[in-house]
Amino acid sequence: MKFELKTENENYSNSFSYLFKIVFSLALTIIFCDIALKLGVISKNYQIKHNCILVNVEKSPSAFKKLSKISNLKSKQKIWEFCREIVK
């Protein structure tokens, strides 16, 4: 006849492992969300600069429309002033 005695060490290691997995996955999620937000800001700044260069070189109406949507500026004069600051 075999007699086994279970200890609680397994329960502690399982709960610690589970807690570690949760904390690790939350940390990865926060890091990836932060990276996504920063890439969005970089992309928006690149679009603004690119469209300002197009406005200065080609003076295309589509670039004015895109800049109006991105920067929330409605008049062409304000867009011109905004682009002068950006392109400097």
Biopython code that builds the backbone (N, CA, C, O; Angstrom):
import numpy as np
from Bio.PDB.StructureBuilder import StructureBuilder

atoms = [
    (1, "MET", "N", (0.841, -1.168, 0.000)),
    (1, "MET", "CA", (0.000, 0.000, 0.000)),
    (1, "MET", "C", (0.894, 1.242, 0.000)),
    (1, "MET", "O", (1.845, 1.361, 0.773)),
    (2, "LYS", "N", (0.541, 2.169, -0.912)),
    (2, "LYS", "CA", (1.333, 3.387, -1.056)),
    (2, "LYS", "C", (0.588, 4.544, -0.405)),
    (2, "LYS", "O", (-0.631, 4.659, -0.528)),
    (3, "PHE", "N", (1.319, 5.383, 0.274)),
    (3, "PHE", "CA", (0.729, 6.530, 0.954)),
    (3, "PHE", "C", (1.395, 7.799, 0.417)),
    (3, "PHE", "O", (2.614, 7.947, 0.490)),
    (4, "GLU", "N", (0.574, 8.721, -0.128)),
    (4, "GLU", "CA", (1.116, 9.970, -0.664)),
    (4, "GLU", "C", (0.590, 11.139, 0.147)),
    (4, "GLU", "O", (-0.560, 11.177, 0.585)),
    (5, "LEU", "N", (1.465, 12.060, 0.318)),
    (5, "LEU", "CA", (1.097, 13.258, 1.059)),
    (5, "LEU", "C", (1.267, 14.449, 0.116)),
    (5, "LEU", "O", (2.367, 14.726, -0.364)),
    (6, "LYS", "N", (0.173, 15.139, -0.137)),
    (6, "LYS", "CA", (0.249, 16.292, -1.043)),
    (6, "LYS", "C", (0.631, 17.522, -0.236)),
    (6, "LYS", "O", (0.111, 17.775, 0.851)),
    (7, "THR", "N", (1.543, 18.264, -0.802)),
    (7, "THR", "CA", (1.933, 19.508, -0.147)),
    (7, "THR", "C", (1.310, 20.681, -0.887)),
    (7, "THR", "O", (0.814, 20.523, -2.002)),
    (8, "GLU", "N", (1.334, 21.835, -0.282)),
    (8, "GLU", "CA", (0.743, 23.012, -0.897)),
    (8, "GLU", "C", (1.742, 23.786, -1.757)),
    (8, "GLU", "O", (1.406, 24.855, -2.267)),
    (9, "ASN", "N", (2.928, 23.285, -1.925)),
    (9, "ASN", "CA", (3.918, 23.963, -2.760)),
    (9, "ASN", "C", (3.458, 24.040, -4.205)),
    (9, "ASN", "O", (3.719, 25.033, -4.884)),
    (10, "GLU", "N", (2.774, 23.002, -4.686)),
    (10, "GLU", "CA", (2.278, 23.020, -6.052)),
    (10, "GLU", "C", (1.237, 24.104, -6.240)),
    (10, "GLU", "O", (1.226, 24.781, -7.268)),
    (11, "ASN", "N", (0.372, 24.276, -5.272)),
    (11, "ASN", "CA", (-0.669, 25.294, -5.377)),
    (11, "ASN", "C", (-0.062, 26.696, -5.443)),
    (11, "ASN", "O", (-0.522, 27.533, -6.219)),
    (12, "TYR", "N", (0.950, 26.952, -4.649)),
    (12, "TYR", "CA", (1.607, 28.258, -4.671)),
    (12, "TYR", "C", (2.318, 28.495, -5.991)),
    (12, "TYR", "O", (2.248, 29.597, -6.536)),
    (13, "SER", "N", (2.990, 27.504, -6.510)),
    (13, "SER", "CA", (3.703, 27.689, -7.770)),
    (13, "SER", "C", (2.728, 27.855, -8.930)),
    (13, "SER", "O", (2.995, 28.626, -9.851)),
    (14, "ASN", "N", (1.604, 27.147, -8.901)),
    (14, "ASN", "CA", (0.596, 27.317, -9.957)),
    (14, "ASN", "C", (-0.041, 28.700, -9.904)),
    (14, "ASN", "O", (-0.233, 29.337, -10.940)),
    (15, "SER", "N", (-0.367, 29.161, -8.717)),
    (15, "SER", "CA", (-0.977, 30.486, -8.609)),
    (15, "SER", "C", (0.032, 31.579, -8.965)),
    (15, "SER", "O", (-0.340, 32.580, -9.577)),
    (16, "PHE", "N", (1.290, 31.405, -8.595)),
    (16, "PHE", "CA", (2.314, 32.381, -8.969)),
    (16, "PHE", "C", (2.512, 32.395, -10.480)),
    (16, "PHE", "O", (2.661, 33.462, -11.077)),
    (17, "SER", "N", (2.514, 31.234, -11.092)),
    (17, "SER", "CA", (2.667, 31.144, -12.543)),
    (17, "SER", "C", (1.491, 31.812, -13.240)),
    (17, "SER", "O", (1.686, 32.536, -14.216)),
    (18, "TYR", "N", (0.285, 31.585, -12.762)),
    (18, "TYR", "CA", (-0.910, 32.195, -13.341)),
    (18, "TYR", "C", (-0.868, 33.710, -13.197)),
    (18, "TYR", "O", (-1.192, 34.432, -14.140)),
    (19, "LEU", "N", (-0.475, 34.196, -12.030)),
    (19, "LEU", "CA", (-0.372, 35.631, -11.795)),
    (19, "LEU", "C", (0.703, 36.257, -12.683)),
    (19, "LEU", "O", (0.518, 37.351, -13.217)),
    (20, "PHE", "N", (1.819, 35.561, -12.836)),
    (20, "PHE", "CA", (2.897, 36.055, -13.691)),
    (20, "PHE", "C", (2.430, 36.154, -15.139)),
    (20, "PHE", "O", (2.766, 37.120, -15.824)),
    (21, "LYS", "N", (1.665, 35.180, -15.619)),
    (21, "LYS", "CA", (1.148, 35.214, -16.990)),
    (21, "LYS", "C", (0.203, 36.386, -17.189)),
    (21, "LYS", "O", (0.242, 37.047, -18.227)),
    (22, "ILE", "N", (-0.638, 36.647, -16.211)),
    (22, "ILE", "CA", (-1.578, 37.768, -16.326)),
    (22, "ILE", "C", (-0.833, 39.099, -16.357)),
    (22, "ILE", "O", (-1.126, 39.952, -17.195)),
    (23, "VAL", "N", (0.117, 39.282, -15.462)),
    (23, "VAL", "CA", (0.878, 40.533, -15.410)),
    (23, "VAL", "C", (1.695, 40.716, -16.693)),
    (23, "VAL", "O", (1.779, 41.824, -17.223)),
    (24, "PHE", "N", (2.285, 39.650, -17.183)),
    (24, "PHE", "CA", (3.086, 39.719, -18.409)),
    (24, "PHE", "C", (2.220, 40.075, -19.609)),
    (24, "PHE", "O", (2.620, 40.894, -20.437)),
    (25, "SER", "N", (1.041, 39.473, -19.715)),
    (25, "SER", "CA", (0.166, 39.778, -20.850)),
    (25, "SER", "C", (-0.374, 41.206, -20.764)),
    (25, "SER", "O", (-0.514, 41.872, -21.790)),
    (26, "LEU", "N", (-0.674, 41.680, -19.573)),
    (26, "LEU", "CA", (-1.115, 43.069, -19.418)),
    (26, "LEU", "C", (0.001, 44.047, -19.789)),
    (26, "LEU", "O", (-0.253, 45.066, -20.431)),
    (27, "ALA", "N", (1.217, 43.743, -19.391)),
    (27, "ALA", "CA", (2.350, 44.611, -19.720)),
    (27, "ALA", "C", (2.565, 44.656, -21.236)),
    (27, "ALA", "O", (2.803, 45.726, -21.797)),
    (28, "LEU", "N", (2.484, 43.517, -21.887)),
    (28, "LEU", "CA", (2.638, 43.494, -23.346)),
    (28, "LEU", "C", (1.525, 44.269, -24.035)),
    (28, "LEU", "O", (1.775, 44.975, -25.012)),
    (29, "THR", "N", (0.311, 44.147, -23.542)),
    (29, "THR", "CA", (-0.810, 44.879, -24.123)),
    (29, "THR", "C", (-0.607, 46.382, -23.978)),
    (29, "THR", "O", (-0.854, 47.131, -24.923)),
    (30, "ILE", "N", (-0.167, 46.826, -22.825)),
    (30, "ILE", "CA", (0.067, 48.257, -22.607)),
    (30, "ILE", "C", (1.190, 48.756, -23.504)),
    (30, "ILE", "O", (1.088, 49.841, -24.076)),
    (31, "ILE", "N", (2.251, 47.985, -23.632)),
    (31, "ILE", "CA", (3.378, 48.388, -24.482)),
    (31, "ILE", "C", (2.942, 48.492, -25.937)),
    (31, "ILE", "O", (3.279, 49.463, -26.614)),
    (32, "PHE", "N", (2.196, 47.504, -26.427)),
    (32, "PHE", "CA", (1.751, 47.540, -27.819)),
    (32, "PHE", "C", (0.772, 48.676, -28.080)),
    (32, "PHE", "O", (0.809, 49.282, -29.151)),
    (33, "CYS", "N", (-0.090, 48.973, -27.135)),
    (33, "CYS", "CA", (-1.011, 50.108, -27.295)),
    (33, "CYS", "C", (-0.249, 51.429, -27.334)),
    (33, "CYS", "O", (-0.582, 52.316, -28.119)),
    (34, "ASP", "N", (0.757, 51.560, -26.502)),
    (34, "ASP", "CA", (1.578, 52.770, -26.492)),
    (34, "ASP", "C", (2.305, 52.938, -27.819)),
    (34, "ASP", "O", (2.373, 54.043, -28.357)),
    (35, "ILE", "N", (2.840, 51.858, -28.342)),
    (35, "ILE", "CA", (3.533, 51.913, -29.638)),
    (35, "ILE", "C", (2.561, 52.294, -30.748)),
    (35, "ILE", "O", (2.898, 53.089, -31.625)),
    (36, "ALA", "N", (1.356, 51.729, -30.715)),
    (36, "ALA", "CA", (0.358, 52.049, -31.737)),
    (36, "ALA", "C", (-0.027, 53.520, -31.693)),
    (36, "ALA", "O", (-0.169, 54.152, -32.740)),
    (37, "LEU", "N", (-0.197, 54.070, -30.503)),
    (37, "LEU", "CA", (-0.540, 55.492, -30.376)),
    (37, "LEU", "C", (0.591, 56.383, -30.884)),
    (37, "LEU", "O", (0.344, 57.376, -31.568)),
    (38, "LYS", "N", (1.821, 56.030, -30.553)),
    (38, "LYS", "CA", (2.959, 56.830, -31.017)),
    (38, "LYS", "C", (3.103, 56.762, -32.526)),
    (38, "LYS", "O", (3.422, 57.769, -33.158)),
    (39, "LEU", "N", (2.877, 55.602, -33.115)),
    (39, "LEU", "CA", (2.942, 55.479, -34.568)),
    (39, "LEU", "C", (1.840, 56.302, -35.237)),
    (39, "LEU", "O", (2.043, 56.853, -36.319)),
    (40, "GLY", "N", (0.682, 56.384, -34.596)),
    (40, "GLY", "CA", (-0.395, 57.216, -35.129)),
    (40, "GLY", "C", (-0.019, 58.684, -35.145)),
    (40, "GLY", "O", (-0.308, 59.390, -36.111)),
    (41, "VAL", "N", (0.622, 59.150, -34.088)),
    (41, "VAL", "CA", (1.058, 60.557, -34.018)),
    (41, "VAL", "C", (2.134, 60.833, -35.067)),
    (41, "VAL", "O", (2.107, 61.866, -35.737)),
    (42, "ILE", "N", (3.075, 59.909, -35.204)),
    (42, "ILE", "CA", (4.137, 60.073, -36.203)),
    (42, "ILE", "C", (3.546, 60.106, -37.605)),
    (42, "ILE", "O", (3.961, 60.914, -38.435)),
    (43, "SER", "N", (2.585, 59.237, -37.872)),
    (43, "SER", "CA", (1.946, 59.190, -39.180)),
    (43, "SER", "C", (1.204, 60.491, -39.482)),
    (43, "SER", "O", (1.272, 61.006, -40.598)),
    (44, "LYS", "N", (0.499, 61.016, -38.489)),
    (44, "LYS", "CA", (-0.233, 62.265, -38.691)),
    (44, "LYS", "C", (0.727, 63.410, -38.971)),
    (44, "LYS", "O", (0.473, 64.222, -39.861)),
    (45, "ASN", "N", (1.833, 63.492, -38.223)),
    (45, "ASN", "CA", (2.817, 64.548, -38.459)),
    (45, "ASN", "C", (3.446, 64.423, -39.842)),
    (45, "ASN", "O", (3.691, 65.429, -40.508)),
    (46, "TYR", "N", (3.706, 63.199, -40.273)),
    (46, "TYR", "CA", (4.270, 62.991, -41.610)),
    (46, "TYR", "C", (3.281, 63.440, -42.672)),
    (46, "TYR", "O", (3.678, 64.083, -43.644)),
    (47, "GLN", "N", (1.985, 63.115, -42.512)),
    (47, "GLN", "CA", (0.968, 63.523, -43.477)),
    (47, "GLN", "C", (0.864, 65.038, -43.545)),
    (47, "GLN", "O", (0.737, 65.604, -44.631)),
    (48, "ILE", "N", (0.914, 65.693, -42.403)),
    (48, "ILE", "CA", (0.834, 67.162, -42.387)),
    (48, "ILE", "C", (2.018, 67.760, -43.124)),
    (48, "ILE", "O", (1.846, 68.650, -43.956)),
    (49, "LYS", "N", (3.219, 67.281, -42.829)),
    (49, "LYS", "CA", (4.410, 67.832, -43.482)),
    (49, "LYS", "C", (4.384, 67.575, -44.981)),
    (49, "LYS", "O", (4.711, 68.461, -45.771)),
    (50, "HIS", "N", (3.999, 66.373, -45.375)),
    (50, "HIS", "CA", (3.947, 66.027, -46.796)),
    (50, "HIS", "C", (2.935, 66.903, -47.538)),
    (50, "HIS", "O", (3.226, 67.411, -48.621)),
    (51, "ASN", "N", (1.751, 67.078, -46.956)),
    (51, "ASN", "CA", (0.732, 67.902, -47.607)),
    (51, "ASN", "C", (1.119, 69.373, -47.627)),
    (51, "ASN", "O", (0.760, 70.085, -48.565)),
    (52, "CYS", "N", (1.841, 69.847, -46.616)),
    (52, "CYS", "CA", (2.318, 71.232, -46.636)),
    (52, "CYS", "C", (3.336, 71.438, -47.755)),
    (52, "CYS", "O", (3.343, 72.484, -48.403)),
    (53, "ILE", "N", (4.180, 70.462, -47.979)),
    (53, "ILE", "CA", (5.136, 70.559, -49.084)),
    (53, "ILE", "C", (4.386, 70.582, -50.414)),
    (53, "ILE", "O", (4.745, 71.338, -51.316)),
    (54, "LEU", "N", (3.339, 69.751, -50.538)),
    (54, "LEU", "CA", (2.536, 69.767, -51.761)),
    (54, "LEU", "C", (1.845, 71.110, -51.966)),
    (54, "LEU", "O", (1.768, 71.599, -53.093)),
    (55, "VAL", "N", (1.348, 71.703, -50.902)),
    (55, "VAL", "CA", (0.693, 73.011, -51.016)),
    (55, "VAL", "C", (1.702, 74.061, -51.462)),
    (55, "VAL", "O", (1.387, 74.898, -52.309)),
    (56, "ASN", "N", (2.902, 74.029, -50.907)),
    (56, "ASN", "CA", (3.911, 75.019, -51.273)),
    (56, "ASN", "C", (4.421, 74.830, -52.695)),
    (56, "ASN", "O", (4.714, 75.812, -53.377)),
    (57, "VAL", "N", (4.532, 73.594, -53.150)),
    (57, "VAL", "CA", (5.087, 73.339, -54.481)),
    (57, "VAL", "C", (4.003, 73.372, -55.561)),
    (57, "VAL", "O", (4.129, 74.100, -56.545)),
    (58, "GLU", "N", (2.946, 72.589, -55.379)),
    (58, "GLU", "CA", (1.945, 72.431, -56.434)),
    (58, "GLU", "C", (0.701, 73.290, -56.248)),
    (58, "GLU", "O", (0.003, 73.599, -57.213)),
    (59, "LYS", "N", (0.430, 73.671, -55.015)),
    (59, "LYS", "CA", (-0.782, 74.427, -54.675)),
    (59, "LYS", "C", (-2.038, 73.665, -55.121)),
    (59, "LYS", "O", (-2.969, 74.248, -55.678)),
    (60, "SER", "N", (-2.042, 72.370, -54.867)),
    (60, "SER", "CA", (-3.161, 71.527, -55.304)),
    (60, "SER", "C", (-4.342, 71.631, -54.335)),
    (60, "SER", "O", (-4.153, 71.695, -53.121)),
    (61, "PRO", "N", (-5.552, 71.647, -54.879)),
    (61, "PRO", "CA", (-6.744, 71.728, -54.017)),
    (61, "PRO", "C", (-6.925, 70.491, -53.129)),
    (61, "PRO", "O", (-7.458, 70.587, -52.023)),
    (62, "SER", "N", (-6.484, 69.345, -53.617)),
    (62, "SER", "CA", (-6.638, 68.129, -52.796)),
    (62, "SER", "C", (-5.764, 68.199, -51.544)),
    (62, "SER", "O", (-6.152, 67.715, -50.481)),
    (63, "ALA", "N", (-4.586, 68.802, -51.677)),
    (63, "ALA", "CA", (-3.719, 68.961, -50.503)),
    (63, "ALA", "C", (-4.349, 69.915, -49.501)),
    (63, "ALA", "O", (-4.242, 69.707, -48.293)),
    (64, "PHE", "N", (-5.016, 70.978, -50.000)),
    (64, "PHE", "CA", (-5.717, 71.893, -49.092)),
    (64, "PHE", "C", (-6.828, 71.161, -48.343)),
    (64, "PHE", "O", (-7.017, 71.369, -47.144)),
    (65, "LYS", "N", (-7.563, 70.303, -49.054)),
    (65, "LYS", "CA", (-8.656, 69.567, -48.412)),
    (65, "LYS", "C", (-8.125, 68.606, -47.351)),
    (65, "LYS", "O", (-8.678, 68.511, -46.255)),
    (66, "LYS", "N", (-7.054, 67.901, -47.683)),
    (66, "LYS", "CA", (-6.473, 66.958, -46.720)),
    (66, "LYS", "C", (-5.952, 67.687, -45.491)),
    (66, "LYS", "O", (-6.161, 67.238, -44.364)),
    (67, "LEU", "N", (-5.272, 68.810, -45.706)),
    (67, "LEU", "CA", (-4.774, 69.580, -44.565)),
    (67, "LEU", "C", (-5.915, 70.155, -43.730)),
    (67, "LEU", "O", (-5.811, 70.252, -42.507)),
    (68, "SER", "N", (-6.993, 70.533, -44.391)),
    (68, "SER", "CA", (-8.141, 71.051, -43.662)),
    (68, "SER", "C", (-8.734, 69.980, -42.752)),
    (68, "SER", "O", (-9.135, 70.268, -41.624)),
    (69, "LYS", "N", (-8.789, 68.745, -43.245)),
    (69, "LYS", "CA", (-9.322, 67.644, -42.431)),
    (69, "LYS", "C", (-8.382, 67.296, -41.286)),
    (69, "LYS", "O", (-8.828, 67.075, -40.160)),
    (70, "ILE", "N", (-7.094, 67.245, -41.566)),
    (70, "ILE", "CA", (-6.130, 66.816, -40.552)),
    (70, "ILE", "C", (-5.953, 67.872, -39.463)),
    (70, "ILE", "O", (-5.937, 67.550, -38.275)),
    (71, "SER", "N", (-5.820, 69.135, -39.876)),
    (71, "SER", "CA", (-5.469, 70.185, -38.916)),
    (71, "SER", "C", (-6.666, 70.968, -38.383)),
    (71, "SER", "O", (-6.496, 71.815, -37.506)),
    (72, "ASN", "N", (-7.866, 70.709, -38.887)),
    (72, "ASN", "CA", (-9.087, 71.417, -38.476)),
    (72, "ASN", "C", (-9.022, 72.913, -38.768)),
    (72, "ASN", "O", (-9.654, 73.712, -38.077)),
    (73, "LEU", "N", (-8.263, 73.289, -39.784)),
    (73, "LEU", "CA", (-8.226, 74.675, -40.235)),
    (73, "LEU", "C", (-9.114, 74.796, -41.467)),
    (73, "LEU", "O", (-9.036, 73.961, -42.368)),
    (74, "LYS", "N", (-9.958, 75.828, -41.516)),
    (74, "LYS", "CA", (-10.931, 75.924, -42.604)),
    (74, "LYS", "C", (-10.502, 76.886, -43.708)),
    (74, "LYS", "O", (-10.765, 76.612, -44.879)),
    (75, "SER", "N", (-9.862, 77.982, -43.386)),
    (75, "SER", "CA", (-9.526, 78.956, -44.420)),
    (75, "SER", "C", (-8.157, 78.662, -45.023)),
    (75, "SER", "O", (-7.260, 78.130, -44.369)),
    (76, "LYS", "N", (-8.032, 79.031, -46.301)),
    (76, "LYS", "CA", (-6.765, 78.799, -47.002)),
    (76, "LYS", "C", (-5.650, 79.654, -46.416)),
    (76, "LYS", "O", (-4.494, 79.233, -46.402)),
    (77, "GLN", "N", (-5.976, 80.834, -45.939)),
    (77, "GLN", "CA", (-4.962, 81.712, -45.358)),
    (77, "GLN", "C", (-4.358, 81.083, -44.106)),
    (77, "GLN", "O", (-3.142, 81.120, -43.913)),
    (78, "LYS", "N", (-5.200, 80.511, -43.262)),
    (78, "LYS", "CA", (-4.683, 79.859, -42.055)),
    (78, "LYS", "C", (-3.855, 78.631, -42.408)),
    (78, "LYS", "O", (-2.863, 78.333, -41.743)),
    (79, "ILE", "N", (-4.260, 77.922, -43.451)),
    (79, "ILE", "CA", (-3.489, 76.754, -43.889)),
    (79, "ILE", "C", (-2.130, 77.195, -44.409)),
    (79, "ILE", "O", (-1.120, 76.549, -44.128)),
    (80, "TRP", "N", (-2.091, 78.287, -45.164)),
    (80, "TRP", "CA", (-0.811, 78.811, -45.664)),
    (80, "TRP", "C", (0.117, 79.169, -44.501)),
    (80, "TRP", "O", (1.292, 78.801, -44.504)),
    (81, "GLU", "N", (-0.414, 79.887, -43.511)),
    (81, "GLU", "CA", (0.408, 80.274, -42.355)),
    (81, "GLU", "C", (0.895, 79.057, -41.579)),
    (81, "GLU", "O", (2.042, 78.997, -41.137)),
    (82, "PHE", "N", (-0.003, 78.090, -41.426)),
    (82, "PHE", "CA", (0.356, 76.844, -40.741)),
    (82, "PHE", "C", (1.479, 76.130, -41.491)),
    (82, "PHE", "O", (2.424, 75.639, -40.873)),
    (83, "CYS", "N", (1.380, 76.072, -42.805)),
    (83, "CYS", "CA", (2.392, 75.367, -43.601)),
    (83, "CYS", "C", (3.734, 76.117, -43.611)),
    (83, "CYS", "O", (4.792, 75.493, -43.681)),
    (84, "ARG", "N", (3.687, 77.420, -43.543)),
    (84, "ARG", "CA", (4.948, 78.177, -43.468)),
    (84, "ARG", "C", (5.706, 77.821, -42.203)),
    (84, "ARG", "O", (6.934, 77.731, -42.213)),
    (85, "GLU", "N", (4.973, 77.616, -41.105)),
    (85, "GLU", "CA", (5.605, 77.228, -39.838)),
    (85, "GLU", "C", (6.160, 75.813, -39.902)),
    (85, "GLU", "O", (7.230, 75.538, -39.359)),
    (86, "ILE", "N", (5.443, 74.924, -40.557)),
    (86, "ILE", "CA", (5.852, 73.523, -40.623)),
    (86, "ILE", "C", (7.063, 73.329, -41.531)),
    (86, "ILE", "O", (7.993, 72.604, -41.176)),
    (87, "VAL", "N", (7.060, 73.963, -42.681)),
    (87, "VAL", "CA", (8.098, 73.722, -43.687)),
    (87, "VAL", "C", (9.426, 74.392, -43.320)),
    (87, "VAL", "O", (10.469, 73.981, -43.829)),
    (88, "LYS", "N", (9.420, 75.387, -42.474)),
    (88, "LYS", "CA", (10.659, 76.098, -42.104)),
    (88, "LYS", "C", (11.748, 75.200, -41.725)),
    (88, "LYS", "O", (12.841, 75.660, -41.393)),
]
sb = StructureBuilder()
sb.init_structure("model")
sb.init_model(0)
sb.init_chain("A")
sb.init_seg("    ")
for serial, (resi, resn, name, xyz) in enumerate(atoms, 1):
    if name == "N":
        sb.init_residue(resn, " ", resi, " ")
    sb.init_atom(name, np.array(xyz, "f"), 0.0, 1.0, " ", f" {name:<3s}", serial, name[0])
structure = sb.get_structure()
